[in-house]
């Protein structure tokens, strides 16, 4: 017997991640902006693999490219690579303690930066500044609260109070 899942939560979390990605930040904090969309997609790939997979990651990535005005297909590629790795190791990552999950997500976010840098080099686009390599650290630190929040919403713990 499975729990009924709120159908609104998946699209609402994607929209929230897109909005957080558009949120203006001071120039000093820009290099620390976490890749919110990757955190949300990672959560859904780990917790609901029946609905969220490579196709979903691709569609969300294309939507993000349109919303952020980035190179069409760049974020789609980044999210598909991340979703593929997560699907491959989902069974292990899902049962890691939160600290190890955060380290794994940090590694995936670092891999995302490597993919982005490789893509920029291959296309002759100006590479990211050195400080932008700090963003995976921020994402790694934000994984536990993001996971707990999405899990509480998905499982309905917020309604039981």
C-alpha positions as CSV (number, residue, x, y, z in Angstrom):
1,X,0.0,0.0,0.0
2,X,1.5,3.3,-1.0
3,X,0.8,6.8,0.3
4,X,-1.1,9.2,-1.8
5,X,1.3,11.8,-3.1
6,X,0.4,15.5,-3.5
7,X,0.3,16.0,-7.2
8,X,1.0,19.7,-6.8
9,X,4.3,19.3,-5.0
10,X,6.6,18.3,-7.9
11,X,5.7,21.2,-10.2
12,X,5.6,23.6,-7.3
13,X,9.1,22.6,-6.2
14,X,10.4,23.1,-9.8
15,X,8.8,26.5,-10.0
16,X,10.2,27.5,-6.6
17,X,13.7,26.3,-7.7
18,X,13.4,28.4,-10.9
19,X,12.4,31.4,-8.9
20,X,15.2,31.0,-6.4
21,X,17.6,30.8,-9.3
22,X,16.2,34.1,-10.6
23,X,16.4,35.8,-7.3
24,X,18.8,38.8,-7.5
25,X,21.8,38.6,-5.3
26,X,24.6,41.1,-4.5
27,X,27.7,40.6,-6.6
28,X,29.6,39.3,-3.6
29,X,27.1,36.4,-3.1
30,X,26.7,35.5,-6.8
31,X,29.5,32.9,-6.8
32,X,27.9,31.2,-3.8
33,X,24.4,30.8,-5.4
34,X,23.5,27.1,-5.2
35,X,22.1,25.3,-8.2
36,X,18.6,25.1,-6.7
37,X,17.2,23.3,-9.7
38,X,19.8,20.5,-9.4
39,X,19.0,20.1,-5.7
40,X,15.3,19.7,-6.4
41,X,15.7,17.4,-9.4
42,X,18.2,15.3,-7.3
43,X,15.6,15.0,-4.5
44,X,12.9,13.8,-6.9
45,X,15.2,11.4,-8.8
46,X,16.1,9.8,-5.4
47,X,12.7,9.7,-3.9
48,X,10.3,9.3,-6.8
49,X,12.1,7.5,-9.7
50,X,8.9,6.3,-11.2
51,X,7.8,9.8,-12.2
52,X,11.2,11.6,-12.4
53,X,14.0,10.4,-14.7
54,X,16.2,11.4,-17.5
55,X,13.3,12.7,-19.7
56,X,12.0,14.8,-16.8
57,X,15.5,16.2,-16.1
58,X,15.9,17.1,-19.8
59,X,12.5,18.9,-20.0
60,X,13.2,20.8,-16.8
61,X,16.7,21.7,-18.1
62,X,15.3,23.1,-21.4
63,X,12.7,25.1,-19.4
64,X,15.5,26.4,-17.2
65,X,17.5,27.4,-20.3
66,X,14.5,29.4,-21.5
67,X,13.8,31.0,-18.2
68,X,17.4,31.9,-17.4
69,X,18.3,32.9,-20.9
70,X,21.3,30.6,-21.0
71,X,22.6,28.5,-24.0
72,X,19.8,26.3,-25.1
73,X,20.5,22.8,-23.9
74,X,23.2,23.6,-21.4
75,X,21.2,23.1,-18.3
76,X,19.4,20.2,-19.9
77,X,22.7,18.4,-20.4
78,X,23.9,19.3,-16.9
79,X,20.7,17.9,-15.3
80,X,20.6,14.8,-17.5
81,X,24.2,13.9,-16.5
82,X,23.3,14.4,-12.8
83,X,20.1,12.4,-13.1
84,X,21.9,9.6,-14.9
85,X,24.5,9.3,-12.1
86,X,21.8,9.5,-9.4
87,X,19.7,6.8,-11.1
88,X,22.8,4.6,-11.3
89,X,23.6,5.0,-7.6
90,X,20.1,5.7,-6.2
91,X,19.8,2.5,-4.1
92,X,23.0,3.4,-2.3
93,X,22.5,7.1,-1.9
94,X,19.0,6.8,-0.7
95,X,20.1,4.9,2.4
96,X,23.1,7.0,3.2
97,X,23.0,9.1,6.4
98,X,22.3,12.7,5.7
99,X,25.9,13.8,6.0
100,X,27.0,11.2,3.4
101,X,24.1,12.2,1.1
102,X,25.3,15.8,1.4
103,X,28.8,14.8,0.4
104,X,27.5,12.8,-2.6
105,X,25.3,15.7,-3.7
106,X,28.3,18.0,-3.3
107,X,30.3,15.7,-5.6
108,X,27.5,15.7,-8.1
109,X,27.4,19.5,-8.0
110,X,31.2,19.7,-8.5
111,X,30.8,17.3,-11.4
112,X,28.1,19.7,-12.7
113,X,30.7,22.6,-12.6
114,X,33.2,20.4,-14.5
115,X,30.6,19.6,-17.2
116,X,29.8,23.3,-17.4
117,X,33.5,24.3,-17.7
118,X,34.0,21.6,-20.3
119,X,31.1,22.8,-22.3
120,X,32.2,26.4,-22.1
121,X,35.7,25.4,-23.3
122,X,34.4,23.3,-26.1
123,X,32.1,26.1,-27.4
124,X,34.6,28.9,-26.9
125,X,32.5,30.6,-24.3
126,X,34.2,32.6,-21.5
127,X,34.9,30.2,-18.6
128,X,33.3,30.8,-15.2
129,X,35.3,32.8,-12.7
130,X,37.3,30.9,-10.1
131,X,35.0,31.9,-7.3
132,X,32.0,30.1,-9.0
133,X,33.6,26.8,-8.0
134,X,32.4,27.5,-4.4
135,X,28.7,27.0,-5.4
136,X,28.9,23.2,-5.0
137,X,29.9,23.7,-1.3
138,X,26.9,25.9,-0.8
139,X,24.6,23.3,-2.4
140,X,26.1,20.6,-0.3
141,X,25.4,22.6,2.9
142,X,21.8,23.3,1.8
143,X,21.1,19.7,0.8
144,X,20.0,18.5,4.3
145,X,17.4,21.3,4.9
146,X,16.2,21.1,1.3
147,X,15.8,17.3,1.6
148,X,14.0,17.6,5.0
149,X,11.6,20.3,3.7
150,X,10.7,18.4,0.5
151,X,10.4,15.2,2.4
152,X,8.0,16.7,5.0
153,X,5.9,18.2,2.2
154,X,5.8,15.0,0.2
155,X,5.0,12.8,3.2
156,X,2.5,15.2,4.7
157,X,4.2,15.7,8.0
158,X,3.3,19.4,8.0
159,X,-0.4,18.5,8.1
160,X,-0.2,16.3,11.3
161,X,0.5,19.1,13.7
